[in-house]
Amino acid sequence: MNRLVLSGGQVIDPANSIDAPGDLVIADGRVVSIERPGSVPADAGGRWIDVSGCIVCPGFIDPHVSLREPGFEEDECTASGTAAALAGGFTSVAAQSDTDPVVDNRSSAEFVRLQAERAGNCRVYPLGAVTKRSSGEELAEIGQLVAGGAVGFSDAKRPVANAEVMRRALEYTQMFNRPILHFAIVPELAEGGVMHEGFESTRLGLRGIPAAAQDIMVGRDIALVQLTGGRLHLMNISTEDSVERIRIAQRRGLKITADVTPHHLYLTDREMDRFDTMYKCFPPLRTPEHIRALIEGLKDGTISCISADHQPLAIEKKAVELDIAPPGICGLETLLPVCAKALIEPGHLSWSQLISKLTCGPADVLGLPHGRLTSGVLADVTVIDPSEVWTISAGDFRSRSRNTPFDGLQVQGRVIMTIVGGDVRYRSRPATKF
């Protein structure tokens, strides 16, 4: 028997309401049990790792990341993106369809899975496109994409603007019990925008994207879910009104979930006075009022997931004028420390609450058998040192890209080990705890 014991840590498994000291026992790639500290006999055999002072939790899951392969390998590839995921504590990610060609047929979905198997890092689940070529005009081959392994459907950062097409997509995907992950924004209101529309955009003389661009599309989507009974996950929620609309819809029993990004929780539109393209993202950074609403949404469960919204971009693409630079932040490797800074340190969330947004929350959205440490499940585990103080360095990223606004930021809390199927696939360097 291939046995591994993580001893002396604080085991946090929100799905099973566990938050207590314990020893996690793994055998043959699966969770065996969580035992009282010191109750596992030292001569029981296997490999022992002392994780005293650390948090042991289910492996993180991201509901949508861009791995860029095929078509944009200058930004990222499956091997580098999944290596970055491991460094960030992620054992499973859902890969966006925004490749070239778009993942809109079975063979494309199978290619995503094959490349992930070759990389041998974390688990990768394809997201199929909602529409052919993500053009928003004609539904993609939904049934064939499911056969190819798609766990959900998304046109990535391209909203399905045609309400009739979105209606049919919600109806069709019900047949396969798969969610649509939608980037809700009105294209006409966002076109040409650089930052959030408000006082700061006026002061800086930059074209803004109004909060209403998201609010209007969220309202439309909620109405279509009510009409069809479909499953919808709203990506990158960033406005106060959208949070309230989603909250009301959930109270009415509609099958709607949502996620938020770390940068929308920590950074505001005031950062744009740097005229630094690293702060340009889509949707744009908002005001403190919107951030407070997002945090309330996390606290009351309206927002069930936090996504890195990993958007890697080659440095030459960002090294241009602000108004023409593509939006996006490379986020997998910085998610945990930024969330700790934005949510744990101010006391907004406990560690258990934060971990739920990274584990069972996204697992439930995508219908994955992960995100918990139940006996018998595959042993996907993340180990965190909540006390380690360190400085984020983009030069040390495992991602091919370095487009982050957090380079040089001093943070506290670090992923020190990531285990996939009982196999230790990442250790931080230097490995000070084991």
JOFENSUL-V592457 format. One record per residue. N is the residue number from 1. RES is the residue in three letters. D_FIRST is the distance of its C-alpha to the first C-alpha in Angstrom with 2 decimals. Layout:
n->N res->RES d_first->D_FIRST
n->N res->RES d_first->D_FIRST
This chain:
n->1 res->MET d_first->0.00
n->2 res->ASN d_first->3.80
n->3 res->ARG d_first->5.86
n->4 res->LEU d_first->9.64
n->5 res->VAL d_first->12.54
n->6 res->LEU d_first->16.07
n->7 res->SER d_first->18.31
n->8 res->GLY d_first->22.04
n->9 res->GLY d_first->22.98
n->10 res->GLN d_first->25.21
n->11 res->VAL d_first->23.23
n->12 res->ILE d_first->25.61
n->13 res->ASP d_first->24.87
n->14 res->PRO d_first->28.34
n->15 res->ALA d_first->27.34
n->16 res->ASN d_first->26.13
n->17 res->SER d_first->28.81
n->18 res->ILE d_first->26.48
n->19 res->ASP d_first->27.96
n->20 res->ALA d_first->26.93
n->21 res->PRO d_first->25.11
n->22 res->GLY d_first->21.45
n->23 res->ASP d_first->17.92
n->24 res->LEU d_first->15.77
n->25 res->VAL d_first->12.11
n->26 res->ILE d_first->9.98
n->27 res->ALA d_first->6.50
n->28 res->ASP d_first->6.23
n->29 res->GLY d_first->9.83
n->30 res->ARG d_first->11.22
n->31 res->VAL d_first->12.88
n->32 res->VAL d_first->11.79
n->33 res->SER d_first->14.89
n->34 res->ILE d_first->17.64
n->35 res->GLU d_first->18.40
n->36 res->ARG d_first->21.60
n->37 res->PRO d_first->21.88
n->38 res->GLY d_first->20.87
n->39 res->SER d_first->19.50
n->40 res->VAL d_first->15.83
n->41 res->PRO d_first->15.93
n->42 res->ALA d_first->16.03
n->43 res->ASP d_first->14.28
n->44 res->ALA d_first->11.23
n->45 res->GLY d_first->9.33
n->46 res->GLY d_first->7.98
n->47 res->ARG d_first->10.86
n->48 res->TRP d_first->13.89
n->49 res->ILE d_first->16.82
n->50 res->ASP d_first->20.09
n->51 res->VAL d_first->21.89
n->52 res->SER d_first->24.75
n->53 res->GLY d_first->27.80
n->54 res->CYS d_first->26.02
n->55 res->ILE d_first->25.55
n->56 res->VAL d_first->22.14
n->57 res->CYS d_first->22.84
n->58 res->PRO d_first->21.93
n->59 res->GLY d_first->22.47
n->60 res->PHE d_first->26.16
n->61 res->ILE d_first->27.69
n->62 res->ASP d_first->31.08
n->63 res->PRO d_first->33.11
n->64 res->HIS d_first->35.25
n->65 res->VAL d_first->35.09
n->66 res->SER d_first->37.13
n->67 res->LEU d_first->35.27
n->68 res->ARG d_first->38.58
n->69 res->GLU d_first->37.27
n->70 res->PRO d_first->39.17
n->71 res->GLY d_first->42.65
n->72 res->PHE d_first->42.41
n->73 res->GLU d_first->40.08
n->74 res->GLU d_first->42.45
n->75 res->ASP d_first->41.12
n->76 res->GLU d_first->37.42
n->77 res->CYS d_first->34.99
n->78 res->THR d_first->31.63
n->79 res->ALA d_first->29.77
n->80 res->SER d_first->31.80
n->81 res->GLY d_first->31.89
n->82 res->THR d_first->28.15
n->83 res->ALA d_first->27.74
n->84 res->ALA d_first->30.30
n->85 res->ALA d_first->28.44
n->86 res->LEU d_first->25.28
n->87 res->ALA d_first->27.62
n->88 res->GLY d_first->29.11
n->89 res->GLY d_first->25.89
n->90 res->PHE d_first->25.91
n->91 res->THR d_first->22.81
n->92 res->SER d_first->25.05
n->93 res->VAL d_first->28.70
n->94 res->ALA d_first->31.28
n->95 res->ALA d_first->33.35
n->96 res->GLN d_first->37.10
n->97 res->SER d_first->39.30
n->98 res->ASP d_first->41.75
n->99 res->THR d_first->41.24
n->100 res->ASP d_first->43.77
n->101 res->PRO d_first->43.75
n->102 res->VAL d_first->42.82
n->103 res->VAL d_first->39.75
n->104 res->ASP d_first->41.98
n->105 res->ASN d_first->40.69
n->106 res->ARG d_first->37.55
n->107 res->SER d_first->37.23
n->108 res->SER d_first->37.45
n->109 res->ALA d_first->34.64
n->110 res->GLU d_first->32.46
n->111 res->PHE d_first->33.37
n->112 res->VAL d_first->32.06
n->113 res->ARG d_first->28.64
n->114 res->LEU d_first->28.62
n->115 res->GLN d_first->29.59
n->116 res->ALA d_first->26.86
n->117 res->GLU d_first->24.22
n->118 res->ARG d_first->25.86
n->119 res->ALA d_first->25.89
n->120 res->GLY d_first->22.15
n->121 res->ASN d_first->22.80
n->122 res->CYS d_first->22.97
n->123 res->ARG d_first->23.35
n->124 res->VAL d_first->26.98
n->125 res->TYR d_first->28.84
n->126 res->PRO d_first->32.38
n->127 res->LEU d_first->35.46
n->128 res->GLY d_first->38.15
n->129 res->ALA d_first->41.79
n->130 res->VAL d_first->43.97
n->131 res->THR d_first->46.92
n->132 res->LYS d_first->47.46
n->133 res->ARG d_first->47.54
n->134 res->SER d_first->47.23
n->135 res->SER d_first->50.99
n->136 res->GLY d_first->51.24
n->137 res->GLU d_first->53.38
n->138 res->GLU d_first->51.41
n->139 res->LEU d_first->48.05
n->140 res->ALA d_first->45.21
n->141 res->GLU d_first->43.35
n->142 res->ILE d_first->41.40
n->143 res->GLY d_first->39.93
n->144 res->GLN d_first->38.92
n->145 res->LEU d_first->37.32
n->146 res->VAL d_first->35.18
n->147 res->ALA d_first->34.19
n->148 res->GLY d_first->33.30
n->149 res->GLY d_first->30.91
n->150 res->ALA d_first->33.36
n->151 res->VAL d_first->32.33
n->152 res->GLY d_first->35.84
n->153 res->PHE d_first->39.18
n->154 res->SER d_first->41.10
n->155 res->ASP d_first->43.95
n->156 res->ALA d_first->42.68
n->157 res->LYS d_first->45.69
n->158 res->ARG d_first->48.18
n->159 res->PRO d_first->49.21
n->160 res->VAL d_first->50.12
n->161 res->ALA d_first->53.73
n->162 res->ASN d_first->55.08
n->163 res->ALA d_first->54.77
n->164 res->GLU d_first->55.09
n->165 res->VAL d_first->52.25
n->166 res->MET d_first->50.05
n->167 res->ARG d_first->51.07
n->168 res->ARG d_first->50.08
n->169 res->ALA d_first->46.75
n->170 res->LEU d_first->45.92
n->171 res->GLU d_first->47.00
n->172 res->TYR d_first->45.14
n->173 res->THR d_first->41.78
n->174 res->GLN d_first->41.86
n->175 res->MET d_first->41.31
n->176 res->PHE d_first->37.81
n->177 res->ASN d_first->37.06
n->178 res->ARG d_first->36.71
n->179 res->PRO d_first->38.35
n->180 res->ILE d_first->40.94
n->181 res->LEU d_first->40.43
n->182 res->HIS d_first->43.99
n->183 res->PHE d_first->45.65
n->184 res->ALA d_first->48.67
n->185 res->ILE d_first->51.74
n->186 res->VAL d_first->55.24
n->187 res->PRO d_first->55.61
n->188 res->GLU d_first->59.36
n->189 res->LEU d_first->59.11
n->190 res->ALA d_first->56.43
n->191 res->GLU d_first->57.91
n->192 res->GLY d_first->58.91
n->193 res->GLY d_first->57.61
n->194 res->VAL d_first->56.21
n->195 res->MET d_first->55.39
n->196 res->HIS d_first->55.83
n->197 res->GLU d_first->59.40
n->198 res->GLY d_first->61.10
n->199 res->PHE d_first->62.90
n->200 res->GLU d_first->60.81
n->201 res->SER d_first->61.19
n->202 res->THR d_first->64.93
n->203 res->ARG d_first->65.18
n->204 res->LEU d_first->63.33
n->205 res->GLY d_first->65.11
n->206 res->LEU d_first->61.92
n->207 res->ARG d_first->61.56
n->208 res->GLY d_first->59.45
n->209 res->ILE d_first->57.13
n->210 res->PRO d_first->58.09
n->211 res->ALA d_first->55.61
n->212 res->ALA d_first->57.33
n->213 res->ALA d_first->55.78
n->214 res->GLN d_first->52.44
n->215 res->ASP d_first->53.96
n->216 res->ILE d_first->55.97
n->217 res->MET d_first->53.09
n->218 res->VAL d_first->50.80
n->219 res->GLY d_first->53.61
n->220 res->ARG d_first->53.98
n->221 res->ASP d_first->50.29
n->222 res->ILE d_first->50.25
n->223 res->ALA d_first->53.27
n->224 res->LEU d_first->51.58
n->225 res->VAL d_first->48.45
n->226 res->GLN d_first->50.81
n->227 res->LEU d_first->52.61
n->228 res->THR d_first->49.62
n->229 res->GLY d_first->46.85
n->230 res->GLY d_first->44.49
n->231 res->ARG d_first->41.53
n->232 res->LEU d_first->42.35
n->233 res->HIS d_first->40.57
n->234 res->LEU d_first->43.05
n->235 res->MET d_first->41.84
n->236 res->ASN d_first->43.22
n->237 res->ILE d_first->45.41
n->238 res->SER d_first->47.80
n->239 res->THR d_first->50.88
n->240 res->GLU d_first->52.01
n->241 res->ASP d_first->53.61
n->242 res->SER d_first->50.60
n->243 res->VAL d_first->48.40
n->244 res->GLU d_first->51.01
n->245 res->ARG d_first->51.37
n->246 res->ILE d_first->47.62
n->247 res->ARG d_first->47.61
n->248 res->ILE d_first->50.45
n->249 res->ALA d_first->48.91
n->250 res->GLN d_first->45.65
n->251 res->ARG d_first->47.74
n->252 res->ARG d_first->49.40
n->253 res->GLY d_first->46.08
n->254 res->LEU d_first->45.91
n->255 res->LYS d_first->42.53
n->256 res->ILE d_first->42.81
n->257 res->THR d_first->40.36
n->258 res->ALA d_first->40.89
n->259 res->ASP d_first->39.45
n->260 res->VAL d_first->40.96
n->261 res->THR d_first->40.31
n->262 res->PRO d_first->40.02
n->263 res->HIS d_first->43.20
n->264 res->HIS d_first->45.19
n->265 res->LEU d_first->44.18
n->266 res->TYR d_first->45.03
n->267 res->LEU d_first->47.83
n->268 res->THR d_first->51.29
n->269 res->ASP d_first->54.00
n->270 res->ARG d_first->55.76
n->271 res->GLU d_first->53.44
n->272 res->MET d_first->55.25
n->273 res->ASP d_first->58.23
n->274 res->ARG d_first->56.31
n->275 res->PHE d_first->56.83
n->276 res->ASP d_first->53.35
n->277 res->THR d_first->51.62
n->278 res->MET d_first->48.19
n->279 res->TYR d_first->49.17
n->280 res->LYS d_first->50.19
n->281 res->CYS d_first->47.83
n->282 res->PHE d_first->48.22
n->283 res->PRO d_first->48.93
n->284 res->PRO d_first->50.74
n->285 res->LEU d_first->50.20
n->286 res->ARG d_first->52.14
n->287 res->THR d_first->54.10
n->288 res->PRO d_first->52.93
n->289 res->GLU d_first->54.08
n->290 res->HIS d_first->51.64
n->291 res->ILE d_first->48.79
n->292 res->ARG d_first->49.54
n->293 res->ALA d_first->49.37
n->294 res->LEU d_first->46.00
n->295 res->ILE d_first->44.59
n->296 res->GLU d_first->46.07
n->297 res->GLY d_first->44.43
n->298 res->LEU d_first->41.01
n->299 res->LYS d_first->41.74
n->300 res->ASP d_first->42.88
n->301 res->GLY d_first->40.26
n->302 res->THR d_first->42.72
n->303 res->ILE d_first->40.65
n->304 res->SER d_first->36.97
n->305 res->CYS d_first->35.54
n->306 res->ILE d_first->36.06
n->307 res->SER d_first->35.82
n->308 res->ALA d_first->36.22
n->309 res->ASP d_first->38.44
n->310 res->HIS d_first->37.33
n->311 res->GLN d_first->40.45
n->312 res->PRO d_first->40.18
n->313 res->LEU d_first->43.52
n->314 res->ALA d_first->44.54
n->315 res->ILE d_first->46.69
n->316 res->GLU d_first->49.81
n->317 res->LYS d_first->49.71
n->318 res->LYS d_first->49.92
n->319 res->ALA d_first->52.46
n->320 res->VAL d_first->55.40
n->321 res->GLU d_first->57.78
n->322 res->LEU d_first->56.35
n->323 res->ASP d_first->58.02
n->324 res->ILE d_first->56.57
n->325 res->ALA d_first->53.09
n->326 res->PRO d_first->50.29
n->327 res->PRO d_first->48.58
n->328 res->GLY d_first->44.93
n->329 res->ILE d_first->42.53
n->330 res->CYS d_first->39.27
n->331 res->GLY d_first->37.17
n->332 res->LEU d_first->33.38
n->333 res->GLU d_first->33.01
n->334 res->THR d_first->35.60
n->335 res->LEU d_first->34.88
n->336 res->LEU d_first->33.08
n->337 res->PRO d_first->35.58
n->338 res->VAL d_first->38.57
n->339 res->CYS d_first->37.48
n->340 res->ALA d_first->37.00
n->341 res->LYS d_first->40.51
n->342 res->ALA d_first->42.08
n->343 res->LEU d_first->40.43
n->344 res->ILE d_first->38.64
n->345 res->GLU d_first->41.20
n->346 res->PRO d_first->44.20
n->347 res->GLY d_first->42.49
n->348 res->HIS d_first->42.57
n->349 res->LEU d_first->38.90
n->350 res->SER d_first->36.21
n->351 res->TRP d_first->32.81
n->352 res->SER d_first->31.44
n->353 res->GLN d_first->34.25
n->354 res->LEU d_first->33.76
n->355 res->ILE d_first->30.02
n->356 res->SER d_first->30.82
n->357 res->LYS d_first->33.10
n->358 res->LEU d_first->30.34
n->359 res->THR d_first->27.51
n->360 res->CYS d_first->28.30
n->361 res->GLY d_first->31.91
n->362 res->PRO d_first->31.40
n->363 res->ALA d_first->28.49
n->364 res->ASP d_first->30.97
n->365 res->VAL d_first->33.69
n->366 res->LEU d_first->31.73
n->367 res->GLY d_first->29.85
n->368 res->LEU d_first->26.40
n->369 res->PRO d_first->23.22
n->370 res->HIS d_first->22.45
n->371 res->GLY d_first->24.06
n->372 res->ARG d_first->22.32
n->373 res->LEU d_first->19.30
n->374 res->THR d_first->19.22
n->375 res->SER d_first->16.14
n->376 res->GLY d_first->14.53
n->377 res->VAL d_first->16.28
n->378 res->LEU d_first->15.17
n->379 res->ALA d_first->14.52
n->380 res->ASP d_first->17.80
n->381 res->VAL d_first->18.93
n->382 res->THR d_first->21.99
n->383 res->VAL d_first->22.76
n->384 res->ILE d_first->26.51
n->385 res->ASP d_first->28.63
n->386 res->PRO d_first->31.69
n->387 res->SER d_first->33.83
n->388 res->GLU d_first->33.62
n->389 res->VAL d_first->37.06
n->390 res->TRP d_first->37.30
n->391 res->THR d_first->39.61
n->392 res->ILE d_first->38.80
n->393 res->SER d_first->39.58
n->394 res->ALA d_first->39.94
n->395 res->GLY d_first->39.86
n->396 res->ASP d_first->36.19
n->397 res->PHE d_first->35.17
n->398 res->ARG d_first->32.59
n->399 res->SER d_first->34.73
n->400 res->ARG d_first->37.52
n->401 res->SER d_first->40.02
n->402 res->ARG d_first->41.41
n->403 res->ASN d_first->43.52
n->404 res->THR d_first->42.88
n->405 res->PRO d_first->45.43
n->406 res->PHE d_first->43.03
n->407 res->ASP d_first->43.17
n->408 res->GLY d_first->44.05
n->409 res->LEU d_first->43.32
n->410 res->GLN d_first->41.99
n->411 res->VAL d_first->39.26
n->412 res->GLN d_first->36.89
n->413 res->GLY d_first->33.28
n->414 res->ARG d_first->30.74
n->415 res->VAL d_first->27.39
n->416 res->ILE d_first->25.36
n->417 res->MET d_first->21.94
n->418 res->THR d_first->20.88
n->419 res->ILE d_first->17.36
n->420 res->VAL d_first->17.06
n->421 res->GLY d_first->14.12
n->422 res->GLY d_first->11.91
n->423 res->ASP d_first->13.53
n->424 res->VAL d_first->16.22
n->425 res->ARG d_first->19.22
n->426 res->TYR d_first->22.07
n->427 res->ARG d_first->23.15
n->428 res->SER d_first->26.77
n->429 res->ARG d_first->28.89
n->430 res->PRO d_first->29.49
n->431 res->ALA d_first->26.22
n->432 res->THR d_first->27.95
n->433 res->LYS d_first->25.48
n->434 res->PHE d_first->22.37
